[in-house]
Each structure stands twice: as C-alpha cells, then as structure tokens.
Amino acid sequence: MKIKGILGLAGLALGAALMTAAPSQAKVYKWITFKPEGAGDAQAVSTKWLVKEFAKRTGGKDQIQVFWGGSVAKTKEIPDALASGVGDFGDIITPYFPDRFPLNNAVGFFIPQPNSTLQIGKLMEKWYAEDPQFQQEMEKQGIHVFGFRPLEDYGLLCSKPVHDIKDMKGLRIRSYGFAYPALIKAMGATPVTISTAEAYEALQRHIIDCTPIGPALARGWKYDEVAKYYIEIPFGASFGHLLAMNLDSYKAMSPDLQKIVDQLGKDYLIKYNDLLTQDEKRVRQEWKGKLGVTVIPFPKKEMAEIVKDPGIQSVRKEWMAKASSAGLSQDQIDQVVKSLQF
C-alpha cells in the first residue's frame, strides 16, 4: 500500500511538473495541404523551406508539422478545415472558390493579363496592404491570409502546332473558371470543361487539342508526354494559392510571432518564385532534349485584339460588380483593373 501511495504521489508530481513546463515547450502547429510530400516541384519544396524557416526564426520555440497529400483535408475541404481549426496553417487553391472569395480571385477574371508570377504576388501584397477588404473577405470566414503562391506564366500545350489565331479555329481547349470559357470562344475555339486530373487522358485520346498550363506544371502532370507543342500565347501568370491560417490561431500568437509569420509570407514569395524559375528552365531544357516538345511563339498583337471581345469584357465587368458588392470603392476597383489590363 505504501509503495502504491508513493507511486501515486510521484505520478501527481510528474503531472504537475509537465503542466508547469508546458508553456516553455515548443508549440507545434498543424499545416494541412493537398500537395504530396514526395512532389519535387516548387510548391512542395517551398513549403518545406517555410516550415524550416518558421522553426529557425522562432528559435525552435514553435514549429509546424505538415500533413501532406490531403491526409487531413482534401483540396476543396481545406478552407472549411482551416476555418474550423482542424488545421492551423494551409494552402487554399483560390480559383476553386470564385464565388466564395471573389476579391481574392480577381486575377482569374482577367486572363490574359500582363504580369509575371512575381508581379502577381507583389500585386496581391499591395492590395492586401492598401485595400483591407481583401483580408476582410477571408476573416469573415475565419481565415487569415499571410502569403501568396501565384502560378507560372501560362501558355497552351497542344497536340498539334498552332502559330496564330487562324490555327485556333475549331480546336477543343480545356476550360475552367470564369475567364477561360470566354477567352477560348473569342479565339475561335471550343471550351471543354475537364479537370486537371483528367486532362492527360483527354489529350492522349484527342478529346481536347490543348490545355492552358505553364511548363513546370505541364511536366509535373506529364502532359508533355502526350502533347508535343507548347504555344507561347501570352496569358500571363495565373493565380494561384493563398497561404492561410486559422484566424483564431493567428490571433492567439504573440505580436512578435505574428510579425514572423507575416514576414515569412513575404519572403516565401521570393523563395517560391526562384524555385519556380529554376523548374521552368529545367523543363525547357528537357523539352529541347529527350522530351522533344516544340515551343512556338504566338503574335502578341493578336491577343491584344482578342481582349476587346465583348464576352471577355463581360467577364471583367462581372468581377467589378462583385468587387463593388464586396465593398471596394470605384477608385479601388479602377486601380486593380489598371494593374491587370492587357
């Protein structure tokens, strides 16, 4: 009995000691993502960089554990999972939620547009700094945005050569979102709604002739195995992913830790862009060599004429109306539109 009593007291003492020590122990935040851990692309590599930098900048006091490959939440579940606190950090594929996040989908209504990956990221940072409605749109749903991951400059990967607008007539082109259906029609082609995962087989079986995509993503999805012509049609960079947090998790952080997170988001954009640039250079070299993909330039002046199409302009006006309903002033709307004008 005495031994049991001593052990019981020792257990209580140990529990008290652990409770006392808890505040000084590292806090582990949960990052939920759709990306597979083994993906060697810029998105996965830069996520790992961010996690290491977070631990480094907090002196090991706080850390992030990544739950890869949709193991906690699938792609379209991530916003709700973050908002409910299932995860603390995560990446949201913004174009999948155009009606839910209209302000944060501005770029998706303006294709083509003239900005590169880095320029789009910087524009998003500018809008967040100057127009509080962008962050407010997310915070209303329990999410805080701290960084941006634009996609690369897009062209068209096709199974047949395309040199100018005349060659577009009658082509079947993968379409999604708001801008692409109108743009594809304006180019004289037929939009076909097909998911990213289905596009490989669709190209292989000639269900579609082309898909909008950038070199790095085309290699990542291996579309360039079945489509051997990349058309440098100037769509501009696509957006992209929001780097986000559960709003309560962010608010619970000390001001110093919040500053680390917000600065890390800005530094992430530079790191990610560098990695993406390296990926694209590598892919283009592989295209010249063993993969045998032919790169074809497309007349930019033809795209400038296409943008005047009423269907394309209607899509842009649709975003302006959504932005006004979300609280942006006409001056704020005009500044965004000016930044994205082709």
N, C-alpha and C positions, 0 to 999 in steps of 0.2 A: 504493500500500500504506500509505504514511504517513497519507494522508487517511482511508482506511478505519479505520486504527487510532485516529486522533484521534476520528472519529465514534463508534467503538465505546466508547472511554473516556468520551466525552460522554454517550452513552446510559446507561452504567452509573452515571455521576454523577447524571444526571437521575432515574434509577430510585431511587437511594439517597435523593435529596432528597425525592422523593414519599413514600417509605416513612417518612422522618423526619417529614414534615409531616402524615402521615395522622392521628395522634392528635388534632391540633388542628382537623382538618376536621370539618364538620358530619356527624353520623351521620343517615342517612335510614332511618326505619322504614317498613315497608310495612303499610298498612291495607287489608284485603280486606273488601268489602261487597257485598251483594245489591242495594243501592239504586242506581238510575240517577243519574248526575251531574246530569242536567237536571231531576230531580224538584224541584219548588219547595216541597215540604212541609216540615214542621218537622223530620222525621228527617234529610233531606238537608242542609237549611240549618244545622242544629245541628252536624252532622258537620263541615261546612266551618268553622264557628266554632271547634270544638275543635281542628282542625288548625292554624288561625291562632294560637290561644291557646297551643298547645304550643310553636310556634316562638318566640312572643313571650316566654313565660315561661322558655325556655331561652336567651334572648338570641341566637337564631339558631344556637346551637351544635348543636342537634338539631332534626330536622324529621320530618314524616310525609308520605308520598306515598300518596294514596288510589287504589286500583284499583277502579273503580266497576262496577256492573251485573253482578256475577258473573263478571267477566272472568278472575279467578284461581280463584275457587271459587264454586260455586252455593250457594244458601241452605242446603241440608241438608249441604253439604260443609264449611261454614265451621268447625265445631268441630274436625274432624279436621285441616283445613288449618292452623288455629292451633296445635293440639297438636303437629303435626309440624314447625312452623317455616316453613311455606310463607308465612305472614304473621306479622307481629309484633303488630298490632292488628286487631280486627274486631268486628262486632256479630252476636250469636247470637240468633235468634228462639227463645226459650226454649220456648214451647208446642209446637214441633215435636219436642221431645225429652223428653216427660213421663216416660218410663221411665229415660232416661239421667240426667236431672237432676231427680229427684223433689222434693228440698228446694227448689230454685230455681223449681219450678213450683207452689209452694204456692197462689198466688192462683188458678191455673187450676182448682183443685179446689173453690174457694169462690165460686161465682157463683150468685146475686148476693152482693155484699159491699158495705159502706157507704162505701168510701174512694175519694177522687178520684185523679187522676193523680199529683199531687204527694205526696199522703198515702201512696200505694202506694210511690213511690220512697223516701220517708223511712222507711217500714217496712222496705224491703229494706236500706237503710243500717243501720238499727237491728239487724236480725237478723244482718247480717254483722259488726257491731261486738260484739254480745253472744253470738252463737252461732257458734263457729268452724267448726262442721260445714258451714255453708253454703259457705264458701270452700274447705274441705277437699274437698267433693264435686267441685268444679271442678279443684282442684290435683291430685287423683288422676288426672285425665285430661290433665294438662299445661297447664292453663289458669288464668290469674289474672284475677279479675273486679275492675274498678276503678270501674264506674259502671252506672247503670240507666236504661232508657228505657221506662217504662210507656206503655201506650196510653191513649187518652182514655176518658172515661165512655161506656159503650155503651148504646144503646137498640136498637130494632128498626126497620129500614127496610122498609116493606111496600108492596105494590102495591094494597092495599085498606085502608080505615080500620079501626083496632082501638081500642076505647075502654075495654074492661075484659076480665076473664078469660073472660066468656061468648063474646066475639068471637074468642077464641083457638081455640076448639074446631074441630078439623078442618083447621086451617091447616098448611101444609107449610113448615117453617122450617129454614133451613140450620143444620147442626150440625157440630161438630168438638170434639176434645179429650175431657175426662172429664166436666165439669160440665154442659155444654150438652145432651147427649142426655137426661140425667135431668131437667133443668130443663124442657126443651121438652115432654117427656111429662107432667110434673107440671102443666103449664099446659093440658093437653088437646090439644096439637098433635102433629104427626108430625115427628120429626127426619129430615132428609135430608142425607147426607154429600156435600158438594160443596166443591171447592177455591175459594180466593179468586178465582183467575183465571176460573173457570167460572161464578161467581155472577151476573155481568152477564147473560149469555145465559139462565141459568136463571130469573132474574127476568123477563126480557123475554118468554120463552116460557111463563111461568107454570108452570114445573117446580117452583119454590118460590114461596111467597107473601111471605116475609120473610127477612131475614138480620140477625143481631146485628152491629152496627157503630156507630161514632161518626160525627158529622157530617163531620169533616175527612177521614177515610178514605173515607166514602161519596162525597164529592166527588172525592177523588183517584182512585178506581176508576170514577167516573162512574156508579155505581149509581143515583144520583138522577135520571138521565135516563129510567130505565125503572120506577122505583118512587117514587111521589109522596107517601107518608105516612111520617112519622118519629114513632114511638111512644116517648114519654119513659118507657119502662119502666126502673126503677132497677136495672140490672145492676151498676153501679159500674164503676170503671176496670179494664181488662184489662191483664194483664202478658204480653207485653212483650218487651223485648230486653235482653240483658246486653252491656255494653261490656267487652270482654275483651282479654287479651294472651296471647301465648305465655309460659308460665311461665318458661322459661329466659331469654327476652328481658327479662322483668321483673327477674329475679334478677341479671342481668348489669348492670343500671343501678346507678349510684351511689345511696346513700341519699337524697341531695338530689333526684336525678331521680325516684326512686320517690315522694317526697313531692309533687313537682309533678304526677305522673300521678294519684295518689290524690286530691289536692285538686281537680284538674281534673275528675275524675269527679263530685265533689260539686257543683261549680259548673255542670257541664254539665246536671245535672238541673234546676236553676233556669232556665237559659237555654232549654232544650228546652221546659219547661213554659210559659214565657212565649210562645214561638213557637207552641206548640200552641193555647194560649188565643186568640191572635190569629187563627190559622187557623180555629178554630171560630166565632168571632164573624163573620169574613168570610163563611163558608159560610152561616151562618144568615141573614145579610142577603141573600145571593144567593137563598136559598130563598124568602124573603119577596117577592123581586122576580122577576127573569126566569126562575128555575128552577121557581117555583111548587110548592114542596114544603110540604105542610100538616103542622104539628107538633101532635101530640095528646098530652095528659097521660094518665098511667096511674095508677090508685089504688095508692099505696104500701102501704096496709094489705093489699091482696090479695096482693102479693108476699110480705109477712111471713108470711101463712098458707101460701103455696106452699112456702116454705123448710122447713116441717115435714114435707113429703112424705118417706116412707121411702126412696125412691130417691135423693133429694138427700142425705139424711143418710148413706146408704150410701157415696156418693162421698166425702164428707168424712171418714168413718171410714177409708176406703181410704188417704187421704193420711196420716192419723195413724199407720196401720200402717207405711206406707213410711217416714215420718219416724222412727219408733222403730227400724226396721231400719237406718236411716242413722246412728243414734247419738244422736238428740235424746232428752233426758230427758222424762219426763211433764210436768214443770213447764215446760220449754221449749216443748213441743207445746201445752200449755194457753195459753201466752202468745200464740203465733202464732194459734191458733184464736180466742181472745178478740179479737184485733185485726181478724179477718175476719168476725166474727159479724154477720149482718144484723140 
